[in-house]
Amino acid sequence: MSNQKSDKEKYVELHIGKHNIFFKKTYDIFYTINDVLIGVCFLIGSIFFYFEHLKNIGVTLFVLASILMLIRPTIRLVHHFHMKKVYGEQYEKTRGS
């Protein structure tokens, strides 16, 4: 009987771990792509400030990068809410038994 309970606990743990890694990697990719875009926008915007005729585009890139910086915590929050939604019930069931 205790062996059966142990198998159930391993299954739930492995099942959650597998999906947690899967979801985490997906959100990490979004997070990293966003970070790269922020860096590119700031770098190109900074270079454009050296040329008078490109300053307006440089300012636009700075604004775009600022918006992307606001998206960073949004990605993290969506990830946490998604994980809570997917695993919240399973977590509550395993805590109760």
Buried (B, 14 or more C-beta within 10 A) or exposed (E): EEEEEEEEEEEBEEEBEEBEEEBEEEBEEBBEEBEEBBEBBBEBBEEBBEEEEBEEBBEEBBEBBEEBBEBBEEBEEEBEEEBEEBBEEEBEEBEEE
